[in-house]
Amino acid sequence: MTSQVWQVLVLLLLALVVLEGVILVGLMRQVGGLLLRLPPARPGATDDGPEAGTIIPAQDLPRKAGILMFLSPGCAFCEDLLPGLPSVARHYPDLQLLAVPVADSEQEREAYSKSLPIEARSDLHELRRTLNIIGTPYAVGFDEEHRVAGSGAVNNIDQLETLALAALHGYHEADGDGQVLGDGHEASDVELLKLVESESSAGRGVELDGEQ
């Protein structure tokens, strides 16, 4: 009799485990659906920084879209970003990804430039004041005309990739119906989501070094 009771209990336990698995799979599908509806990861909004459409006053920048990454020594978030920057630069060969060291002295800026894994332009440090940038890490994406297409605090590679797509997409003024595209004059979430989806469907998402 006792063995029969244990058999029943084991069967009930197995049934509960199977039921829990079915529920978990259903929840995962629901969460996946919600994630697909989310807009792409935008750079963090801040009160500082340039407005979309602002011309970047750097005459010696190549005539191509790009991102200026304002980074500073001792910045923990900056350090977290550094390993992924070369992968972004390789993934977007039509985009110039430039680090702009931010430090008090020229000596500090030069020393920090040598430690960065992408091309660094310490001579552009004054753009921090010109573009009203207060903290780091901060990224400014611009199009071929050197007009700001998007900007903000960047704490991860997903945000940086969204900004790269915005820079390549370019700055857009109000459309023919007088509707401003996106927040300010930046590309809208719908436009960026389409760009991100096209990159993903083509298998062109950024792969960080060391990932398979």
C-alpha positions in Angstrom: 0.0 0.0 0.0 2.8 2.3 0.9 4.6 1.8 -2.4 1.4 2.6 -4.3 1.0 5.9 -2.4 4.6 6.8 -3.3 4.0 6.0 -6.9 0.9 8.3 -7.0 2.9 11.1 -5.3 5.8 10.7 -7.9 3.3 10.8 -10.8 1.6 13.9 -9.3 5.1 15.5 -8.9 6.0 14.7 -12.5 2.7 16.2 -13.7 3.3 19.4 -11.8 6.8 19.7 -13.3 5.4 19.2 -16.8 2.7 21.8 -16.1 5.2 24.3 -14.8 7.3 23.8 -17.9 4.4 24.5 -20.2 3.5 27.6 -18.2 7.1 28.8 -18.3 7.3 28.3 -22.1 4.1 30.3 -22.5 5.5 33.1 -20.4 8.7 33.2 -22.3 6.8 33.5 -25.6 4.8 36.4 -24.2 7.9 38.2 -22.9 9.6 37.6 -26.3 6.6 39.2 -28.1 6.8 42.2 -25.8 10.5 42.6 -26.4 10.0 42.6 -30.2 7.6 45.5 -29.7 10.0 47.6 -27.8 11.8 50.5 -29.6 15.6 50.2 -30.2 17.9 51.1 -27.3 18.4 54.9 -27.7 21.2 56.8 -26.0 20.2 58.2 -22.6 18.5 61.5 -22.7 20.3 64.3 -20.9 19.8 68.1 -20.5 23.1 68.8 -22.1 24.5 68.1 -25.6 23.8 69.5 -29.0 20.4 69.7 -30.7 19.7 67.5 -33.7 20.8 69.3 -36.9 23.6 71.2 -35.3 26.7 71.5 -37.5 29.8 70.1 -35.9 32.5 72.8 -36.3 35.4 70.5 -37.2 36.7 71.3 -40.7 39.2 68.4 -40.8 36.7 65.7 -40.3 36.3 63.4 -43.4 33.1 64.0 -45.3 31.3 60.8 -44.0 29.0 59.9 -41.3 30.5 59.2 -37.9 30.3 59.1 -34.1 32.3 61.2 -31.7 32.8 59.2 -28.4 33.6 61.5 -25.5 35.5 59.4 -23.0 37.5 60.3 -19.9 40.2 58.4 -17.8 38.8 57.1 -14.5 35.3 56.8 -15.9 33.9 53.3 -15.1 31.2 53.4 -17.7 33.8 54.4 -20.3 36.0 51.5 -19.4 33.1 49.1 -19.8 32.5 50.3 -23.3 36.1 50.2 -24.5 36.3 46.4 -25.4 33.3 46.6 -27.7 34.4 49.7 -29.7 36.7 47.9 -32.2 33.8 45.5 -33.1 31.5 48.5 -33.8 34.2 50.2 -35.9 34.7 47.0 -38.0 31.0 46.3 -38.3 30.3 49.8 -39.8 33.2 50.5 -42.2 31.3 53.4 -43.7 31.2 55.1 -40.3 34.1 56.9 -38.6 34.1 56.1 -35.0 36.4 58.6 -33.2 37.2 58.7 -29.5 37.6 62.2 -28.0 39.6 62.1 -24.8 38.3 64.5 -22.1 40.8 65.5 -19.4 42.1 68.7 -17.8 45.6 68.7 -19.3 47.0 68.0 -22.8 49.4 65.5 -21.3 46.5 63.5 -19.7 44.6 63.6 -23.0 47.6 62.3 -25.0 48.3 59.5 -22.5 44.7 58.4 -22.5 44.5 58.5 -26.3 47.3 55.9 -26.5 45.3 53.5 -24.3 42.1 53.6 -26.4 41.3 50.8 -28.8 40.0 53.0 -31.6 41.3 56.1 -33.4 41.4 59.0 -30.8 41.4 62.7 -31.6 42.6 64.6 -28.6 42.7 67.8 -30.7 38.9 67.8 -30.8 38.5 68.0 -27.0 37.2 71.6 -27.3 34.1 70.3 -29.0 33.0 69.2 -25.5 32.3 72.8 -24.6 31.1 73.8 -28.1 28.5 71.0 -28.1 27.6 71.6 -24.4 28.6 68.1 -23.2 29.0 67.8 -19.4 29.6 64.1 -18.6 31.1 61.0 -20.1 30.6 58.6 -21.8 28.7 60.7 -24.3 28.3 60.1 -28.0 27.4 62.4 -30.9 26.3 60.8 -34.2 26.5 62.9 -37.3 25.8 62.5 -41.0 28.0 63.2 -44.1 27.2 66.9 -43.8 28.4 66.8 -40.2 24.9 67.6 -38.9 24.0 66.0 -35.6 21.7 63.1 -36.2 21.4 62.0 -32.6 23.3 62.2 -29.3 23.2 61.2 -25.7 24.8 59.3 -22.8 25.9 55.8 -24.0 26.4 53.0 -21.5 26.3 49.9 -23.7 27.0 48.7 -27.2 23.3 48.4 -28.1 22.8 52.2 -27.6 25.9 52.9 -29.6 24.7 50.7 -32.5 21.4 52.5 -32.6 23.3 55.8 -32.8 25.4 54.4 -35.6 22.3 53.6 -37.6 20.9 57.0 -36.9 24.1 58.6 -38.2 24.1 56.5 -41.3 20.4 57.2 -41.8 21.2 60.9 -41.6 19.6 64.0 -40.1 16.0 64.7 -41.4 14.1 68.0 -41.2 10.3 68.0 -41.1 8.8 65.9 -43.9 6.4 67.0 -46.6 3.4 67.1 -44.3 5.3 69.3 -41.8 5.7 66.4 -39.4 9.0 66.3 -37.5 10.7 63.0 -37.7 11.2 61.3 -34.3 12.0 63.2 -31.1 13.2 66.7 -32.3 14.6 66.0 -35.7 16.1 62.6 -35.0 15.0 59.4 -36.7 11.9 58.1 -35.2 11.7 54.9 -33.2 9.8 53.3 -36.0 12.5 54.2 -38.6 15.3 53.0 -36.3 13.4 49.8 -35.5 13.2 49.1 -39.2 16.9 49.7 -39.6 17.7 47.5 -36.6 15.4 44.7 -37.8 17.0 44.8 -41.3 20.4 44.5 -39.8 19.3 41.6 -37.6 17.5 39.8 -40.4 20.6 40.0 -42.6 22.7 38.7 -39.7 24.7 41.9 -39.5 24.3 42.6 -35.8 27.5 43.6 -34.0 29.4 40.6 -32.6 31.7 41.5 -29.8 35.2 40.1 -29.8 35.3 36.7 -28.2 31.6 35.9 -29.0 30.8 33.0 -31.2 
